Amino acid sequence: MAKEQAAARRKDPGDNPARRASDRGRYGRLSRERVLASALELVDREGLSALSMRRLGAELGVEAMALYRYAASKDALLDGLVEALYLELEERLAAEPDPAATAEVPAWRARLHRIALATYDICLAHPEAVPLLATRMLAVPLARRPAAVLRDHEHVLALLKEAGFDEALASAVFRAFTAWLLGYVSVELRPMVDNPDEPDPAFRLGLHRLSPQELPTLRETATALADRGGPEGLTAGLDALLDRFARREQTVRPADAASG
């Protein structure tokens, strides 16, 4: 099977009429967009463990081999899911007008808020795919990331440049923004409920499983931890980060001017 897959990837699929015919599934001719959308729907419904070329082919009504034209390997398919999430982010941002600056919030910061909130909404809509935003970025170097991911990086960095941050500070803010956003979403999506059929909050969270002697503070706080921080918590933490870097930037500028 591995040799067949490698041969299929080396050969131009357009040269083979039979291969073209195999691309016609129950929904018509395939496209990369349709393959990725179907993969995301499958993962949304059944989780990442359900995703395979064979299973996705069955969903689309084609042989698994036909999918290697659109994703050369399982890893490429996982990268495609990341791409699909970022394409959805692009579409959402393009459909909304740019937020206007106010006396309290400059335009660049309002746009960062919008990116963060849109990403949050998309992650909550596709929780099963969210782990890929970390795991695939750990495996894929910058220049090989999907184009939609790179455009997101470019967008954020351009906003930071617009804000007046120099290259070093912009890169620090970019890392902090990304870490806060993905970290916040990951905490929001952590499972907390032990028994969803249990009406009593303590037993619903499984607090009887936590030792009151060893974990008293965690037991006391668990009910509050089970509540999501929501978009308000996301933007409050983001503003705290941006305020810190803005103060740092204001401190550095006078020092630079004096040294000049």
C-alpha atoms as an extended CHARMM CRD file, in Angstrom:
* protein
*
       260  EXT
         1         1  MET       CA              0.0000000000        0.0000000000        0.0000000000  PROA      1               0.0000000000
         2         2  ALA       CA              2.8150000000        2.4240000000        0.8750000000  PROA      2               0.0000000000
         3         3  LYS       CA              4.4590000000        1.8590000000       -2.5250000000  PROA      3               0.0000000000
         4         4  GLU       CA              1.1400000000        2.4300000000       -4.2890000000  PROA      4               0.0000000000
         5         5  GLN       CA              0.5900000000        5.6900000000       -2.4010000000  PROA      5               0.0000000000
         6         6  ALA       CA              4.0820000000        6.9330000000       -3.1950000000  PROA      6               0.0000000000
         7         7  ALA       CA              3.6380000000        6.1310000000       -6.8690000000  PROA      7               0.0000000000
         8         8  ALA       CA              0.2720000000        7.8890000000       -6.9070000000  PROA      8               0.0000000000
         9         9  ARG       CA              1.7990000000       11.0310000000       -5.3860000000  PROA      9               0.0000000000
        10        10  ARG       CA              4.6740000000       11.0920000000       -7.8940000000  PROA      10              0.0000000000
        11        11  LYS       CA              2.4120000000       10.7270000000      -10.8840000000  PROA      11              0.0000000000
        12        12  ASP       CA              0.4140000000       13.6840000000      -12.1670000000  PROA      12              0.0000000000
        13        13  PRO       CA             -3.2140000000       12.7440000000      -11.4120000000  PROA      13              0.0000000000
        14        14  GLY       CA             -4.3930000000       14.7050000000      -14.4160000000  PROA      14              0.0000000000
        15        15  ASP       CA             -2.6500000000       12.2810000000      -16.7760000000  PROA      15              0.0000000000
        16        16  ASN       CA             -4.7790000000        9.3320000000      -15.7640000000  PROA      16              0.0000000000
        17        17  PRO       CA             -8.4530000000        9.2660000000      -16.8870000000  PROA      17              0.0000000000
        18        18  ALA       CA             -9.2110000000        6.4970000000      -14.4260000000  PROA      18              0.0000000000
        19        19  ARG       CA             -7.7400000000        8.5660000000      -11.6070000000  PROA      19              0.0000000000
        20        20  ARG       CA             -9.8640000000       11.5380000000      -12.6140000000  PROA      20              0.0000000000
        21        21  ALA       CA            -12.9330000000        9.3370000000      -12.6070000000  PROA      21              0.0000000000
        22        22  SER       CA            -12.0630000000        8.1330000000       -9.1010000000  PROA      22              0.0000000000
        23        23  ASP       CA            -12.3010000000       11.7470000000       -7.9150000000  PROA      23              0.0000000000
        24        24  ARG       CA            -16.0350000000       11.7520000000       -8.5000000000  PROA      24              0.0000000000
        25        25  GLY       CA            -17.7140000000       10.9730000000       -5.2130000000  PROA      25              0.0000000000
        26        26  ARG       CA            -21.3070000000       11.1110000000       -4.1330000000  PROA      26              0.0000000000
        27        27  TYR       CA            -21.1010000000       14.9300000000       -4.0900000000  PROA      27              0.0000000000
        28        28  GLY       CA            -19.5400000000       15.3320000000       -7.5480000000  PROA      28              0.0000000000
        29        29  ARG       CA            -15.9270000000       16.0470000000       -8.4130000000  PROA      29              0.0000000000
        30        30  LEU       CA            -13.7100000000       16.5740000000       -5.4290000000  PROA      30              0.0000000000
        31        31  SER       CA            -11.6840000000       19.6580000000       -4.6190000000  PROA      31              0.0000000000
        32        32  ARG       CA             -9.2300000000       20.3990000000       -1.8370000000  PROA      32              0.0000000000
        33        33  GLU       CA            -11.7880000000       22.6540000000       -0.1880000000  PROA      33              0.0000000000
        34        34  ARG       CA            -14.4090000000       19.9030000000       -0.2010000000  PROA      34              0.0000000000
        35        35  VAL       CA            -11.9720000000       17.3070000000        1.1280000000  PROA      35              0.0000000000
        36        36  LEU       CA            -10.8770000000       19.5610000000        3.9960000000  PROA      36              0.0000000000
        37        37  ALA       CA            -14.4420000000       20.6020000000        4.8050000000  PROA      37              0.0000000000
        38        38  SER       CA            -15.5030000000       16.9560000000        4.9800000000  PROA      38              0.0000000000
        39        39  ALA       CA            -12.4930000000       16.0930000000        7.1300000000  PROA      39              0.0000000000
        40        40  LEU       CA            -13.3740000000       18.9050000000        9.5460000000  PROA      40              0.0000000000
        41        41  GLU       CA            -17.0070000000       17.7730000000        9.6870000000  PROA      41              0.0000000000
        42        42  LEU       CA            -15.8680000000       14.2300000000       10.4860000000  PROA      42              0.0000000000
        43        43  VAL       CA            -13.5420000000       15.4180000000       13.2480000000  PROA      43              0.0000000000
        44        44  ASP       CA            -16.2440000000       17.7180000000       14.6640000000  PROA      44              0.0000000000
        45        45  ARG       CA            -18.6000000000       14.7710000000       14.8210000000  PROA      45              0.0000000000
        46        46  GLU       CA            -16.3520000000       11.9260000000       15.9500000000  PROA      46              0.0000000000
        47        47  GLY       CA            -12.9920000000       13.3500000000       17.0250000000  PROA      47              0.0000000000
        48        48  LEU       CA             -9.4830000000       13.2320000000       15.6150000000  PROA      48              0.0000000000
        49        49  SER       CA             -9.1160000000        9.5200000000       16.2790000000  PROA      49              0.0000000000
        50        50  ALA       CA            -11.8140000000        8.8130000000       13.6780000000  PROA      50              0.0000000000
        51        51  LEU       CA             -9.9310000000       10.5800000000       10.8760000000  PROA      51              0.0000000000
        52        52  SER       CA             -8.1930000000        8.3760000000        8.3280000000  PROA      52              0.0000000000
        53        53  MET       CA             -7.8830000000        8.4170000000        4.5610000000  PROA      53              0.0000000000
        54        54  ARG       CA            -10.1010000000        5.3370000000        4.3460000000  PROA      54              0.0000000000
        55        55  ARG       CA            -12.8090000000        6.8060000000        6.5730000000  PROA      55              0.0000000000
        56        56  LEU       CA            -12.7180000000       10.1850000000        4.8300000000  PROA      56              0.0000000000
        57        57  GLY       CA            -12.9290000000        8.4670000000        1.4480000000  PROA      57              0.0000000000
        58        58  ALA       CA            -16.0250000000        6.6410000000        2.6500000000  PROA      58              0.0000000000
        59        59  GLU       CA            -17.5450000000        9.9420000000        3.7690000000  PROA      59              0.0000000000
        60        60  LEU       CA            -16.9780000000       11.4060000000        0.2930000000  PROA      60              0.0000000000
        61        61  GLY       CA            -17.9070000000        8.2480000000       -1.6000000000  PROA      61              0.0000000000
        62        62  VAL       CA            -14.4660000000        7.7050000000       -3.1750000000  PROA      62              0.0000000000
        63        63  GLU       CA            -11.5650000000        5.3340000000       -2.7020000000  PROA      63              0.0000000000
        64        64  ALA       CA             -8.9960000000        6.4550000000       -0.1480000000  PROA      64              0.0000000000
        65        65  MET       CA             -6.3400000000        6.5880000000       -2.8700000000  PROA      65              0.0000000000
        66        66  ALA       CA             -8.2180000000        9.4150000000       -4.5870000000  PROA      66              0.0000000000
        67        67  LEU       CA             -7.5680000000       11.6700000000       -1.5720000000  PROA      67              0.0000000000
        68        68  TYR       CA             -3.7820000000       11.6260000000       -1.9460000000  PROA      68              0.0000000000
        69        69  ARG       CA             -4.1990000000       14.1500000000       -4.7540000000  PROA      69              0.0000000000
        70        70  TYR       CA             -5.3870000000       16.6600000000       -2.1560000000  PROA      70              0.0000000000
        71        71  ALA       CA             -3.3750000000       15.5760000000        0.9080000000  PROA      71              0.0000000000
        72        72  ALA       CA             -0.1990000000       13.5730000000        0.3260000000  PROA      72              0.0000000000
        73        73  SER       CA             -0.1870000000       11.9790000000        3.7960000000  PROA      73              0.0000000000
        74        74  LYS       CA             -2.0580000000       11.8250000000        7.0830000000  PROA      74              0.0000000000
        75        75  ASP       CA              0.1540000000       14.6440000000        8.4040000000  PROA      75              0.0000000000
        76        76  ALA       CA             -0.7070000000       16.7350000000        5.3430000000  PROA      76              0.0000000000
        77        77  LEU       CA             -4.3800000000       16.1020000000        6.0380000000  PROA      77              0.0000000000
        78        78  LEU       CA             -3.9440000000       17.2610000000        9.6410000000  PROA      78              0.0000000000
        79        79  ASP       CA             -2.1870000000       20.3930000000        8.3650000000  PROA      79              0.0000000000
        80        80  GLY       CA             -5.1610000000       20.8250000000        6.0670000000  PROA      80              0.0000000000
        81        81  LEU       CA             -7.4750000000       20.8840000000        9.0620000000  PROA      81              0.0000000000
        82        82  VAL       CA             -5.4040000000       23.6950000000       10.5580000000  PROA      82              0.0000000000
        83        83  GLU       CA             -5.6570000000       25.4490000000        7.1980000000  PROA      83              0.0000000000
        84        84  ALA       CA             -9.4390000000       24.9970000000        7.2190000000  PROA      84              0.0000000000
        85        85  LEU       CA             -9.7050000000       26.6510000000       10.6480000000  PROA      85              0.0000000000
        86        86  TYR       CA             -7.6210000000       29.6240000000        9.5570000000  PROA      86              0.0000000000
        87        87  LEU       CA             -9.5540000000       29.9480000000        6.2890000000  PROA      87              0.0000000000
        88        88  GLU       CA            -12.7450000000       30.0960000000        8.3350000000  PROA      88              0.0000000000
        89        89  LEU       CA            -11.0990000000       32.8200000000       10.4270000000  PROA      89              0.0000000000
        90        90  GLU       CA            -10.1870000000       34.7550000000        7.2730000000  PROA      90              0.0000000000
        91        91  GLU       CA            -13.7370000000       34.5080000000        5.9540000000  PROA      91              0.0000000000
        92        92  ARG       CA            -15.1970000000       35.7150000000        9.2330000000  PROA      92              0.0000000000
        93        93  LEU       CA            -12.8370000000       38.6810000000        9.4630000000  PROA      93              0.0000000000
        94        94  ALA       CA            -13.4250000000       39.6230000000        5.8150000000  PROA      94              0.0000000000
        95        95  ALA       CA            -17.1900000000       39.6200000000        6.3650000000  PROA      95              0.0000000000
        96        96  GLU       CA            -16.9780000000       42.1630000000        9.1890000000  PROA      96              0.0000000000
        97        97  PRO       CA            -16.0450000000       45.8330000000        8.8880000000  PROA      97              0.0000000000
        98        98  ASP       CA            -12.8170000000       46.9350000000       10.5200000000  PROA      98              0.0000000000
        99        99  PRO       CA            -13.5150000000       48.2200000000       14.0330000000  PROA      99              0.0000000000
       100       100  ALA       CA            -13.1490000000       51.9440000000       14.4070000000  PROA      100             0.0000000000
       101       101  ALA       CA            -10.7240000000       53.5320000000       16.8370000000  PROA      101             0.0000000000
       102       102  THR       CA            -12.1370000000       55.1710000000       19.9550000000  PROA      102             0.0000000000
       103       103  ALA       CA            -10.6980000000       57.5520000000       22.5190000000  PROA      103             0.0000000000
       104       104  GLU       CA             -9.9200000000       54.5310000000       24.7360000000  PROA      104             0.0000000000
       105       105  VAL       CA             -8.9750000000       51.8800000000       22.1570000000  PROA      105             0.0000000000
       106       106  PRO       CA             -6.7550000000       52.5660000000       19.1110000000  PROA      106             0.0000000000
       107       107  ALA       CA             -7.6230000000       50.8570000000       15.8300000000  PROA      107             0.0000000000
       108       108  TRP       CA             -4.7570000000       48.3560000000       15.9430000000  PROA      108             0.0000000000
       109       109  ARG       CA             -5.7870000000       47.1190000000       19.3870000000  PROA      109             0.0000000000
       110       110  ALA       CA             -9.4540000000       46.8720000000       18.3930000000  PROA      110             0.0000000000
       111       111  ARG       CA             -8.4270000000       44.7390000000       15.4110000000  PROA      111             0.0000000000
       112       112  LEU       CA             -6.3430000000       42.4550000000       17.6160000000  PROA      112             0.0000000000
       113       113  HSD       CA             -9.4130000000       42.0750000000       19.8400000000  PROA      113             0.0000000000
       114       114  ARG       CA            -11.4490000000       41.1300000000       16.7960000000  PROA      114             0.0000000000
       115       115  ILE       CA             -8.9020000000       38.5150000000       15.6760000000  PROA      115             0.0000000000
       116       116  ALA       CA             -8.7800000000       37.0180000000       19.1750000000  PROA      116             0.0000000000
       117       117  LEU       CA            -12.5680000000       36.9020000000       19.5650000000  PROA      117             0.0000000000
       118       118  ALA       CA            -13.1250000000       35.4060000000       16.1050000000  PROA      118             0.0000000000
       119       119  THR       CA            -10.4670000000       32.7600000000       16.7950000000  PROA      119             0.0000000000
       120       120  TYR       CA            -12.1320000000       31.9960000000       20.1310000000  PROA      120             0.0000000000
       121       121  ASP       CA            -15.5220000000       31.5030000000       18.4680000000  PROA      121             0.0000000000
       122       122  ILE       CA            -14.0820000000       29.2400000000       15.7710000000  PROA      122             0.0000000000
       123       123  CYS       CA            -12.2300000000       27.1260000000       18.3210000000  PROA      123             0.0000000000
       124       124  LEU       CA            -15.3810000000       26.6640000000       20.3860000000  PROA      124             0.0000000000
       125       125  ALA       CA            -17.2200000000       25.6590000000       17.2110000000  PROA      125             0.0000000000
       126       126  HSD       CA            -14.5430000000       23.0460000000       16.3640000000  PROA      126             0.0000000000
       127       127  PRO       CA            -13.1960000000       21.8790000000       19.7480000000  PROA      127             0.0000000000
       128       128  GLU       CA            -12.0540000000       18.4830000000       18.4900000000  PROA      128             0.0000000000
       129       129  ALA       CA             -9.6670000000       20.1130000000       16.0070000000  PROA      129             0.0000000000
       130       130  VAL       CA             -8.2140000000       22.6710000000       18.4180000000  PROA      130             0.0000000000
       131       131  PRO       CA             -5.3160000000       20.4520000000       19.6380000000  PROA      131             0.0000000000
       132       132  LEU       CA             -3.9000000000       20.6130000000       16.1030000000  PROA      132             0.0000000000
       133       133  LEU       CA             -3.2760000000       24.3460000000       16.5110000000  PROA      133             0.0000000000
       134       134  ALA       CA             -0.5730000000       23.3950000000       18.9820000000  PROA      134             0.0000000000
       135       135  THR       CA              0.6190000000       19.9630000000       17.8750000000  PROA      135             0.0000000000
       136       136  ARG       CA              0.9860000000       20.7150000000       14.1560000000  PROA      136             0.0000000000
       137       137  MET       CA              2.6750000000       24.0490000000       14.8250000000  PROA      137             0.0000000000
       138       138  LEU       CA              5.1890000000       22.1460000000       16.9620000000  PROA      138             0.0000000000
       139       139  ALA       CA              5.8960000000       19.8260000000       14.0310000000  PROA      139             0.0000000000
       140       140  VAL       CA              5.8320000000       22.2160000000       11.0590000000  PROA      140             0.0000000000
       141       141  PRO       CA              8.4800000000       24.9340000000       10.5540000000  PROA      141             0.0000000000
       142       142  LEU       CA              7.3610000000       28.4630000000        9.7790000000  PROA      142             0.0000000000
       143       143  ALA       CA              7.9060000000       28.4530000000        6.0070000000  PROA      143             0.0000000000
       144       144  ARG       CA              5.9970000000       25.1780000000        5.5650000000  PROA      144             0.0000000000
       145       145  ARG       CA              2.8520000000       26.2070000000        7.4060000000  PROA      145             0.0000000000
       146       146  PRO       CA             -0.3690000000       26.5790000000        5.3990000000  PROA      146             0.0000000000
       147       147  ALA       CA             -0.7130000000       29.8800000000        3.5560000000  PROA      147             0.0000000000
       148       148  ALA       CA             -3.7550000000       30.8780000000        5.6210000000  PROA      148             0.0000000000
       149       149  VAL       CA             -1.7110000000       30.4750000000        8.8160000000  PROA      149             0.0000000000
       150       150  LEU       CA              1.0850000000       32.6310000000        7.4080000000  PROA      150             0.0000000000
       151       151  ARG       CA             -1.3920000000       35.3000000000        6.3780000000  PROA      151             0.0000000000
       152       152  ASP       CA             -2.6990000000       35.3770000000        9.9530000000  PROA      152             0.0000000000
       153       153  HSD       CA              0.8660000000       35.8240000000       11.2630000000  PROA      153             0.0000000000
       154       154  GLU       CA              1.4210000000       38.6280000000        8.7330000000  PROA      154             0.0000000000
       155       155  HSD       CA             -1.8260000000       40.3280000000        9.7280000000  PROA      155             0.0000000000
       156       156  VAL       CA             -1.0060000000       40.3500000000       13.4450000000  PROA      156             0.0000000000
       157       157  LEU       CA              2.5810000000       41.5110000000       12.9230000000  PROA      157             0.0000000000
       158       158  ALA       CA              1.4270000000       44.2980000000       10.5770000000  PROA      158             0.0000000000
       159       159  LEU       CA             -0.9650000000       45.5510000000       13.2590000000  PROA      159             0.0000000000
       160       160  LEU       CA              1.8550000000       45.5930000000       15.7970000000  PROA      160             0.0000000000
       161       161  LYS       CA              4.0530000000       47.5060000000       13.3660000000  PROA      161             0.0000000000
       162       162  GLU       CA              1.1870000000       49.9540000000       12.8840000000  PROA      162             0.0000000000
       163       163  ALA       CA              1.1070000000       50.3570000000       16.6650000000  PROA      163             0.0000000000
       164       164  GLY       CA              4.7200000000       51.5450000000       16.5790000000  PROA      164             0.0000000000
       165       165  PHE       CA              6.4640000000       48.5090000000       18.0630000000  PROA      165             0.0000000000
       166       166  ASP       CA              9.9330000000       47.8910000000       16.7100000000  PROA      166             0.0000000000
       167       167  GLU       CA             10.8970000000       44.4710000000       15.3470000000  PROA      167             0.0000000000
       168       168  ALA       CA             12.1280000000       43.0340000000       18.6430000000  PROA      168             0.0000000000
       169       169  LEU       CA              9.1480000000       44.2470000000       20.6510000000  PROA      169             0.0000000000
       170       170  ALA       CA              6.6520000000       43.2810000000       17.9380000000  PROA      170             0.0000000000
       171       171  SER       CA              7.9910000000       39.7290000000       17.9520000000  PROA      171             0.0000000000
       172       172  ALA       CA              7.6780000000       39.5970000000       21.7490000000  PROA      172             0.0000000000
       173       173  VAL       CA              4.0830000000       40.8650000000       21.5990000000  PROA      173             0.0000000000
       174       174  PHE       CA              3.2850000000       38.4110000000       18.7900000000  PROA      174             0.0000000000
       175       175  ARG       CA              4.5040000000       35.4920000000       20.8990000000  PROA      175             0.0000000000
       176       176  ALA       CA              2.5940000000       36.7220000000       23.9540000000  PROA      176             0.0000000000
       177       177  PHE       CA             -0.5890000000       37.2850000000       21.9170000000  PROA      177             0.0000000000
       178       178  THR       CA             -0.4020000000       33.8060000000       20.3750000000  PROA      178             0.0000000000
       179       179  ALA       CA              0.4120000000       32.0990000000       23.6790000000  PROA      179             0.0000000000
       180       180  TRP       CA             -2.4000000000       33.8640000000       25.5470000000  PROA      180             0.0000000000
       181       181  LEU       CA             -4.9800000000       33.2150000000       22.8340000000  PROA      181             0.0000000000
       182       182  LEU       CA             -4.2550000000       29.5090000000       22.3250000000  PROA      182             0.0000000000
       183       183  GLY       CA             -3.6160000000       28.9180000000       26.0150000000  PROA      183             0.0000000000
       184       184  TYR       CA             -6.8770000000       30.5920000000       26.9880000000  PROA      184             0.0000000000
       185       185  VAL       CA             -8.8510000000       28.5430000000       24.4750000000  PROA      185             0.0000000000
       186       186  SER       CA             -7.1830000000       25.3280000000       25.6590000000  PROA      186             0.0000000000
       187       187  VAL       CA             -8.1550000000       26.0430000000       29.2710000000  PROA      187             0.0000000000
       188       188  GLU       CA            -11.7080000000       26.9230000000       28.2360000000  PROA      188             0.0000000000
       189       189  LEU       CA            -12.0820000000       23.5950000000       26.4410000000  PROA      189             0.0000000000
       190       190  ARG       CA            -10.6420000000       21.3650000000       29.1730000000  PROA      190             0.0000000000
       191       191  PRO       CA            -13.2720000000       18.8670000000       30.3220000000  PROA      191             0.0000000000
       192       192  MET       CA            -14.4800000000       19.5050000000       33.8640000000  PROA      192             0.0000000000
       193       193  VAL       CA            -17.6800000000       17.4770000000       34.2020000000  PROA      193             0.0000000000
       194       194  ASP       CA            -17.1620000000       13.9750000000       35.5950000000  PROA      194             0.0000000000
       195       195  ASN       CA            -20.8000000000       12.8230000000       35.4810000000  PROA      195             0.0000000000
       196       196  PRO       CA            -23.1240000000       14.8950000000       33.2560000000  PROA      196             0.0000000000
       197       197  ASP       CA            -26.2050000000       13.0630000000       34.5600000000  PROA      197             0.0000000000
       198       198  GLU       CA            -25.5310000000       14.0390000000       38.1720000000  PROA      198             0.0000000000
       199       199  PRO       CA            -27.6310000000       17.0650000000       39.2920000000  PROA      199             0.0000000000
       200       200  ASP       CA            -25.5470000000       17.8030000000       42.3880000000  PROA      200             0.0000000000
       201       201  PRO       CA            -22.7130000000       20.1750000000       41.3520000000  PROA      201             0.0000000000
       202       202  ALA       CA            -20.1290000000       18.5260000000       43.6010000000  PROA      202             0.0000000000
       203       203  PHE       CA            -20.8290000000       15.0340000000       42.2910000000  PROA      203             0.0000000000
       204       204  ARG       CA            -21.2570000000       16.3610000000       38.7660000000  PROA      204             0.0000000000
       205       205  LEU       CA            -17.6500000000       17.5920000000       38.9150000000  PROA      205             0.0000000000
       206       206  GLY       CA            -16.4790000000       14.4700000000       40.7490000000  PROA      206             0.0000000000
       207       207  LEU       CA            -15.1800000000       16.3780000000       43.7540000000  PROA      207             0.0000000000
       208       208  HSD       CA            -15.5610000000       13.2230000000       45.8740000000  PROA      208             0.0000000000
       209       209  ARG       CA            -12.5840000000       11.8920000000       43.8960000000  PROA      209             0.0000000000
       210       210  LEU       CA            -10.3320000000       14.7200000000       45.1560000000  PROA      210             0.0000000000
       211       211  SER       CA             -8.7010000000       14.3340000000       48.5480000000  PROA      211             0.0000000000
       212       212  PRO       CA             -9.8210000000       17.1300000000       50.9370000000  PROA      212             0.0000000000
       213       213  GLN       CA             -6.5510000000       16.7360000000       52.8440000000  PROA      213             0.0000000000
       214       214  GLU       CA             -4.2190000000       16.9610000000       49.8180000000  PROA      214             0.0000000000
       215       215  LEU       CA             -6.2570000000       19.2310000000       47.5440000000  PROA      215             0.0000000000
       216       216  PRO       CA             -8.4110000000       21.5030000000       49.7330000000  PROA      216             0.0000000000
       217       217  THR       CA             -7.9520000000       24.6640000000       47.6470000000  PROA      217             0.0000000000
       218       218  LEU       CA             -8.6450000000       22.8770000000       44.3700000000  PROA      218             0.0000000000
       219       219  ARG       CA            -11.8420000000       21.3840000000       45.7980000000  PROA      219             0.0000000000
       220       220  GLU       CA            -13.0000000000       24.8040000000       46.9670000000  PROA      220             0.0000000000
       221       221  THR       CA            -12.2280000000       26.4410000000       43.6310000000  PROA      221             0.0000000000
       222       222  ALA       CA            -13.3340000000       23.6850000000       41.2510000000  PROA      222             0.0000000000
       223       223  THR       CA            -16.8910000000       24.9810000000       40.8180000000  PROA      223             0.0000000000
       224       224  ALA       CA            -15.5940000000       28.4080000000       39.7810000000  PROA      224             0.0000000000
       225       225  LEU       CA            -12.9990000000       26.8000000000       37.4980000000  PROA      225             0.0000000000
       226       226  ALA       CA            -15.7740000000       24.8830000000       35.7540000000  PROA      226             0.0000000000
       227       227  ASP       CA            -17.3010000000       28.1630000000       34.5510000000  PROA      227             0.0000000000
       228       228  ARG       CA            -15.7890000000       29.4600000000       31.3250000000  PROA      228             0.0000000000
       229       229  GLY       CA            -14.1220000000       32.8350000000       31.3720000000  PROA      229             0.0000000000
       230       230  GLY       CA            -15.7690000000       33.6600000000       28.0520000000  PROA      230             0.0000000000
       231       231  PRO       CA            -14.7950000000       36.4020000000       25.6190000000  PROA      231             0.0000000000
       232       232  GLU       CA            -14.6510000000       38.9460000000       28.4290000000  PROA      232             0.0000000000
       233       233  GLY       CA            -11.8600000000       37.0390000000       30.1560000000  PROA      233             0.0000000000
       234       234  LEU       CA            -10.0440000000       36.6450000000       26.8540000000  PROA      234             0.0000000000
       235       235  THR       CA            -10.0050000000       40.3630000000       26.0640000000  PROA      235             0.0000000000
       236       236  ALA       CA             -9.2460000000       41.3740000000       29.6690000000  PROA      236             0.0000000000
       237       237  GLY       CA             -6.1260000000       39.2130000000       29.6790000000  PROA      237             0.0000000000
       238       238  LEU       CA             -5.1560000000       40.4100000000       26.2170000000  PROA      238             0.0000000000
       239       239  ASP       CA             -5.4220000000       44.0400000000       27.3020000000  PROA      239             0.0000000000
       240       240  ALA       CA             -3.2740000000       43.3390000000       30.3620000000  PROA      240             0.0000000000
       241       241  LEU       CA             -0.5800000000       41.9120000000       28.0770000000  PROA      241             0.0000000000
       242       242  LEU       CA             -0.7970000000       44.7580000000       25.5810000000  PROA      242             0.0000000000
       243       243  ASP       CA             -0.7180000000       47.3800000000       28.3430000000  PROA      243             0.0000000000
       244       244  ARG       CA              2.4670000000       45.8480000000       29.7060000000  PROA      244             0.0000000000
       245       245  PHE       CA              4.1970000000       45.9510000000       26.3410000000  PROA      245             0.0000000000
       246       246  ALA       CA              2.8860000000       49.4450000000       25.5800000000  PROA      246             0.0000000000
       247       247  ARG       CA              4.4350000000       50.7130000000       28.8170000000  PROA      247             0.0000000000
       248       248  ARG       CA              7.6850000000       48.9800000000       27.9160000000  PROA      248             0.0000000000
       249       249  GLU       CA              7.6570000000       50.5700000000       24.4660000000  PROA      249             0.0000000000
       250       250  GLN       CA              7.0840000000       54.0220000000       25.9710000000  PROA      250             0.0000000000
       251       251  THR       CA              9.9780000000       53.4580000000       28.3520000000  PROA      251             0.0000000000
       252       252  VAL       CA             12.3550000000       52.3510000000       25.6160000000  PROA      252             0.0000000000
       253       253  ARG       CA             11.6080000000       55.2440000000       23.2440000000  PROA      253             0.0000000000
       254       254  PRO       CA             12.7580000000       58.0930000000       25.5350000000  PROA      254             0.0000000000
       255       255  ALA       CA             15.9180000000       56.1410000000       26.3560000000  PROA      255             0.0000000000
       256       256  ASP       CA             16.6170000000       55.7050000000       22.6490000000  PROA      256             0.0000000000
       257       257  ALA       CA             16.0390000000       59.4070000000       22.0560000000  PROA      257             0.0000000000
       258       258  ALA       CA             18.3940000000       60.3560000000       24.8420000000  PROA      258             0.0000000000
       259       259  SER       CA             21.1210000000       58.0520000000       23.5730000000  PROA      259             0.0000000000
       260       260  GLY       CA             20.7160000000       59.5120000000       20.0870000000  PROA      260             0.0000000000
